[in-house]
């Protein structure tokens, strides 16, 4: 690959804009998180606050790197309470962007694992130029933080170049366990503060216009998927605690995804993955 070849970063906001054959040409087929069918299911799921972003880096006409990620804005006032929270929300009327950090995450919004595919023939210079274009793109979108997650395999050169660009390495392991005390969605919403409950109902009503409904499904296959998801998730975190290492979630997500595809293949419905209160995986 010659050094004077034109390097171009292409950015897509939908799977429909991607040439599947090209994307597959450099993808590790064992990595579910780079599977376009899986990414499309995530996209169809309309995960709250996550705006999909897909990146393809070309050297001339050759595809040398792909990445899947998403934009998300973190509201740090959610970590305050009482007088301080009231004060910050008052100031925000004058400064709307206060403590709102717009972020690009290269990774999956559902679980750990790498969403990057690298052509083995990529040169360090091509990779460096591609990252410069990524930084320029994020700057144009007013992104304040870029997180590239869960490296695995032979990515030493990539990690070294990221550090040269000012990135800092950090360990990314689950460090908390979430316990749900509500027995139903209705019980959960009833326990919300008035403003939060009102805002939730407003969003549900708005989405209903576009035939997007928040429901508790009693369909047998959805309940089975939920149970399977919870069982595999528990197994995943127990293994993580026992072995003190970063187990990746592709195995149980692959199981869930394949079951979902089987449930919708005959009906022609879209396959969606939805992250919600109980981390339920549903098909609609």
C-alpha positions in Angstrom: 0.0 0.0 0.0 1.7 3.2 -1.1 2.1 6.1 1.3 0.8 8.7 -1.2 -2.5 6.9 -1.7 -5.5 9.1 -0.8 -7.0 8.3 2.6 -10.7 8.9 3.0 -13.0 8.4 6.0 -16.6 7.8 5.1 -19.3 8.2 7.8 -22.7 6.6 7.6 -25.7 7.0 9.8 -27.6 3.9 8.6 -26.7 0.3 7.7 -28.6 0.9 4.4 -25.7 3.2 3.3 -23.1 0.5 3.6 -21.9 -1.9 0.9 -22.3 -5.2 2.7 -19.8 -7.1 0.6 -17.1 -4.6 1.2 -17.7 -4.4 4.9 -17.6 -8.2 5.2 -14.3 -8.4 3.2 -12.2 -7.4 6.2 -14.5 -8.5 9.1 -13.7 -11.3 11.5 -16.8 -13.5 11.0 -16.6 -14.8 14.6 -17.2 -11.3 16.0 -21.0 -10.7 16.4 -20.6 -7.0 17.2 -19.4 -6.3 13.6 -22.1 -8.4 12.0 -24.2 -6.0 9.9 -27.4 -8.0 10.7 -26.7 -7.5 14.4 -25.9 -3.8 13.9 -29.1 -3.4 11.9 -31.1 -5.0 14.7 -29.6 -2.5 17.2 -30.4 0.3 14.8 -34.0 -0.8 14.4 -34.3 -1.0 18.1 -33.9 2.8 18.4 -31.9 2.5 21.7 -32.7 5.6 23.7 -30.3 8.5 23.2 -27.9 6.4 21.0 -27.4 7.8 17.5 -25.7 5.2 15.3 -22.4 6.1 13.5 -20.6 3.7 11.1 -17.1 4.5 9.8 -15.2 3.1 6.8 -11.6 4.1 6.1 -10.3 3.8 2.6 -6.8 3.9 1.1 -7.6 4.7 -2.5 -10.3 2.2 -3.4 -9.3 -0.4 -0.7 -11.3 -0.6 2.5 -8.7 -0.8 5.4 -10.8 -0.3 8.5 -14.4 -0.2 9.8 -15.8 0.9 13.1 -19.3 0.9 14.5 -20.3 3.3 17.3 -22.8 5.9 18.4 -23.3 9.5 19.6 -24.7 9.8 23.2 -25.0 12.9 25.5 -24.3 12.4 29.2 -26.2 14.8 31.5 -24.0 15.1 34.6 -26.7 17.0 36.5 -28.3 13.5 37.0 -25.5 12.8 39.5 -26.5 15.7 41.7 -29.5 16.2 44.0 -31.1 18.7 46.3 -30.1 22.4 46.3 -27.1 21.8 44.0 -29.3 20.2 41.3 -31.9 23.0 41.5 -29.1 25.5 41.2 -27.5 23.8 38.2 -30.9 23.4 36.4 -31.6 27.2 37.0 -28.2 28.1 35.5 -28.9 25.7 32.6 -31.7 28.0 31.5 -29.0 30.5 30.5 -26.4 28.0 29.6 -28.2 25.0 28.0 -25.0 23.0 27.4 -23.9 23.1 31.0 -22.7 19.7 32.2 -24.0 18.1 29.0 -21.1 16.1 27.5 -21.7 14.9 23.9 -19.7 11.8 23.3 -18.7 9.4 20.5 -18.3 5.8 21.6 -16.8 3.3 19.3 -18.3 0.1 20.7 -21.7 -1.5 21.4 -24.4 0.3 23.4 -25.4 -3.1 24.8 -22.3 -4.8 26.0 -18.5 -5.0 25.9 -16.6 -6.1 22.8 -14.7 -4.5 20.0 -16.6 -3.1 17.0 -13.5 -2.5 14.9 -12.3 -4.5 11.8 -8.8 -3.9 10.6 -7.3 -4.9 7.3 -4.0 -6.7 8.2 -2.2 -4.7 5.4 -3.0 -1.3 6.9 0.0 0.9 7.4 0.6 3.1 10.5 0.6 6.2 8.4 -2.8 5.3 6.9 -4.2 4.6 10.3 -2.8 7.9 11.7 -4.3 9.9 8.8 -7.6 8.2 9.3 -7.7 9.0 13.0 -6.9 12.7 12.1 -10.0 12.7 9.8 -12.1 11.1 12.6 -10.9 13.8 15.1 -11.8 16.5 12.5 -15.3 15.0 12.0 -16.0 14.8 15.7 -14.8 18.4 16.2 -17.3 19.5 13.5 -20.1 17.7 15.5 -19.1 19.4 18.7 -18.1 16.1 20.3 -16.3 16.6 23.6 -15.2 13.1 24.3 -14.2 10.1 22.2 -14.3 6.6 23.7 -12.9 3.6 21.7 -13.8 0.5 23.7 -12.7 -3.0 24.4 -9.6 -3.8 22.4 -8.9 -7.4 21.7 -6.7 -9.4 19.4 -3.8 -7.9 17.5 -4.4 -4.1 17.9 -1.1 -3.0 19.4 -0.3 -0.6 16.6 -3.8 1.0 16.7 -3.5 1.5 20.5 0.0 3.0 20.2 -1.2 5.5 17.5 -4.2 6.4 19.7 -1.9 7.3 22.5 0.2 9.4 20.2 -3.0 11.3 19.3 -3.6 12.1 23.0 -5.9 9.2 23.9 -5.5 7.7 27.4 -5.9 3.9 28.1 -8.3 2.9 30.8 -9.5 -0.5 32.2 -13.1 -1.1 31.3 -14.7 -3.8 33.5 -18.2 -4.0 35.2 -17.9 -2.7 38.7 -21.5 -2.6 39.8 -24.6 -4.8 40.0 -28.1 -3.4 39.3 -30.9 -4.8 41.4 -34.5 -4.1 40.2 -37.0 -3.8 43.0 -40.1 -3.3 40.8 -42.3 -6.2 39.7 -43.8 -4.4 36.7 -43.4 -1.5 34.4 -46.5 0.1 35.9 -45.1 -0.2 39.4 -41.8 1.4 38.2 -43.5 4.4 36.6 -45.8 4.9 39.7 -42.6 5.2 41.8 -41.2 7.9 39.7 -41.3 11.6 40.7 -44.2 13.5 39.1 -42.0 15.4 36.6 -40.1 12.3 35.5 -43.3 10.3 35.1 -45.0 13.1 33.1 -42.0 13.3 30.8 -42.0 9.5 30.3 -45.7 9.5 29.4 -45.1 12.4 27.0 -42.3 10.6 25.2 -44.4 7.4 25.0 -47.3 9.4 23.5 -45.1 11.1 21.0 -43.5 7.8 19.8 -46.9 6.3 19.4 -47.5 8.6 16.5 -44.8 6.7 14.6 -46.2 3.3 15.6 -43.5 2.9 18.3 -45.1 1.6 21.4 -43.7 0.7 24.9 -45.5 -2.4 26.0 -45.1 -5.4 28.3 -45.4 -8.3 26.0 -47.1 -11.5 27.1 -46.1 -13.4 24.0 -44.5 -16.7 24.9 -41.4 -16.3 22.7 -40.6 -12.8 24.1 -40.9 -14.1 27.6 -38.6 -17.0 26.7 -36.1 -14.6 25.3 -36.2 -12.5 28.4 -35.5 -15.5 30.6 -32.7 -16.7 28.4 -31.1 -13.2 28.3 -31.2 -12.9 32.1 -29.8 -16.5 32.6 -26.9 -15.9 30.2 -26.2 -12.4 31.6 -26.0 -13.9 35.1 -23.6 -16.6 33.9 -21.5 -14.0 32.1 -21.0 -11.9 35.2 -20.4 -14.9 37.5 -17.6 -16.0 35.2 -16.2 -12.5 35.2 -16.1 -12.5 39.0 -14.6 -16.0 39.3 -11.9 -15.5 36.7 -11.1 -11.8 37.2 -10.8 -11.2 33.5 -12.8 -9.5 30.8 -15.1 -12.0 29.3 -16.8 -10.6 26.2 -20.5 -10.8 25.7 -20.7 -12.1 22.1 -21.6 -15.6 23.1 -24.9 -14.9 24.9 -25.8 -12.0 22.6 -25.3 -14.4 19.7 -27.6 -16.9 21.3 -30.3 -14.3 21.8 -29.9 -12.8 18.4 -30.2 -16.2 16.6 -33.4 -16.9 18.5 -34.8 -13.6 17.6 -34.1 -14.1 13.9 -35.8 -17.4 14.1 -38.9 -15.9 15.6 -39.3 -13.2 13.0 -38.0 -14.9 9.8 -41.3 -16.3 8.8 -43.4 -13.2 9.5 -41.1 -10.8 7.7 -41.0 -8.5 10.7 -37.9 -6.5 11.4 -35.6 -7.9 14.1 -35.0 -5.3 16.9 -33.0 -5.3 20.0 -34.4 -3.0 22.7 -32.6 -1.9 25.9 -35.2 -1.0 28.6 -35.9 -1.3 32.3 -35.1 -5.0 32.6 -32.6 -5.1 29.8 -35.3 -7.2 27.9 -34.5 -8.3 24.4 -37.7 -8.3 22.4 -38.8 -8.6 18.9 -41.6 -6.6 17.4 
